Amino acid sequence: MENQLIHHYTSIGALAAILRHKTIRFGRLDTLDDTQEAQSIGGFDFGKMLFASCWVEKPEEDIAQWAMYGDAMKGVRISLPRQPFALVPRLASLHSMQDIRGQGYILLPDLIDNENDFLSRVNYVDDVAAEYASRVEILGNGFRINGRATAIATFKNKYWSFQQEVRFILQASPGPVGWIDDSQWATKFVELAESGGWGAFGPETTFIDRKLATDALDRGEVVLGPLATESDRLIVESLIATLAPGLQLRQSKLTGLIRHR
């Protein structure tokens, strides 16, 4: 099963949010820990237009991932199918209209052949800015991205290559806020579009949540961090029993091999 899963190291608090809301959070690129991957070209800040959810394919536990993202090894690793999101039947899109029209943002279409293309491997390069420059063309008051727009969010400096990261990526523009139905959304969108430049900058929100498929958690697993306490275990067991009883739980294989500091 492990080879068919992808893995995300995080805190117990973040796990609780995933299980309660049945969603995965995408962080805006300019809020992630690598400052170089959020590039600006010609006055257009792509770090505010692109959102990523970061995972690894490596099935073996990773000490660096535990230390950096797993709450100093006291958190969890959640593992889910490679395509864990709810899909839209009979539509040529990974996103429903509810997904596309969020409060304060609009998801833009991506050039993918099927849902399996939603997961991208990160490319580790010498010069992230050069990769952006070779793909982004400035056109007067706008821009054009040659190829798949979200692909520019797959480039990171080689310093980060130890992560062996894969990620899901969304591109978003600002959208209406405070709408409650289709008619109100359309009215507010026209007002926003007429204000000028709405498609040339990113939304104010720093995250976007996407709904998981109904069976994604039943096909997944949680690993308790190597330095987690018995109290931590009880909390995680309670969360799973209450919110996702089909999710498997096991202890880290590194437990007892790392000294507490």
C-alpha positions, -999 to +999 in steps of 0.1 A: +000+000+000+028+024+008+041+027-027+006+040-039+005+067-012+020+101-008+030+115+026+027+148+044+045+155+077+026+179+100+014+187+135-014+169+154-034+202+153-032+203+115-042+166+114-073+175+134-083+201+109-078+177+080-100+151+096-127+174+109-132+193+076-121+165+052-100+190+033-064+196+023-049+231+026-030+248-002-006+275+010+001+306-011+036+303-025+049+335-008+040+320+026+061+288+021+095+284+037+115+287+004+117+324-003+131+319-039+101+300-053+078+331-051+091+351-080+080+384-094+084+394-131+075+427-147+056+438-116+035+406-115+039+387-082+034+350-090+040+342-053+005+356-047-012+338-076+000+302-070-009+279-041+007+245-033+000+215-011+034+198-004+040+160-001+067+134-006+065+100-024+093+084-004+077+056+016+105+054+042+103+078+070+125+109+066+142+124+096+146+158+080+108+159+072+100+149+107+122+176+121+112+205+098+074+198+094+064+171+118+063+194+149+099+186+159+091+148+155+062+150+179+036+153+152+023+129+125+028+118+090-005+114+071-005+093+040-032+095+013-038+082-023-019+100-050-052+116-062-071+121-029-095+149-040-131+148-048-136+148-086-164+163-107-183+137-127-189+144-164-169+176-163-135+182-179-122+197-147-108+188-114-128+216-098-165+221-093-181+255-096-181+257-058-143+250-059-137+276-086-157+304-071-144+307-036-148+336-012-122+361-024-107+340-052-113+323-085-094+292-095-080+293-130-081+263-154-049+242-157-037+223-188-038+187-176-049+156-195-063+137-165-066+139-127-033+120-123-015+151-137-026+171-108+003+159-087+037+173-099+072+166-090+093+195-079+123+204-102+155+214-084+175+239-104+204+263-101+185+294-108+147+296-101+145+332-114+159+321-148+133+293-150+105+318-145+120+342-170+122+316-197+085+308-193+068+341-185+063+367-213+052+402-204+026+416-228+019+453-221-003+453-190-005+416-188+015+384-191+015+350-208+029+318-193+043+295-220+031+259-213+013+248-182+009+279-159+012+260-126+044+244-138+064+275-127+055+266-091+075+234-094+109+250-094+130+252-063+167+257-057+189+227-055+195+234-019+161+219-012+166+187-033+169+166-001+131+170+002+123+150-030+090+169-030+058+164-050+030+189-048-005+198-059-007+233-074-036+258-079-035+291-097-060+318-085-071+353-092-090+377-069-127+370-067-158+385-052-162+384-014-194+381+005-216+366-023-243+341-013-258+330-046-250+328-084-267+361-092-248+380-065-215+364-075-220+375-111-228+411-102-198+413-079-175+397-105-185+423-131-177+450-106-144+435-098-135+429-135-144+465-144-121+478-117-092+468-139-063+444-136-081+417-116-064+389-135-029+403-131-025+399-094-033+373-067-061+371-041-056+383-006-063+350+010-031+331+020-047+296+016-073+276-003-089+244+010-098+216-014-123+188-004-111+152-001-128+123-019-152+106+004-130+074+006-096+091+007-091+088+044-103+052+044-074+044+021-049+063+041-026+060+072-013+081+100+022+075+115+027+089+150+060+109+153+091+092+168+092+117+198+054+118+204+043+111+239+016+088+252-007+118+256-001+126+219-010+090+210-043+092+229-052+125+212-046+110+177-064+078+185-094+099+197-093+120+166-093+090+143-119+071+162-143+101+161-136+117+127-120+090+104-124+055+118-112+039+086-078+056+088-050+033+100-026+044+128+008+031+136+039+041+155+070+055+138+097+030+130+121+055+144+106+054+179+134+047+204+161+055+179+162+093+184+173+108+217+150+134+233+167+168+238 
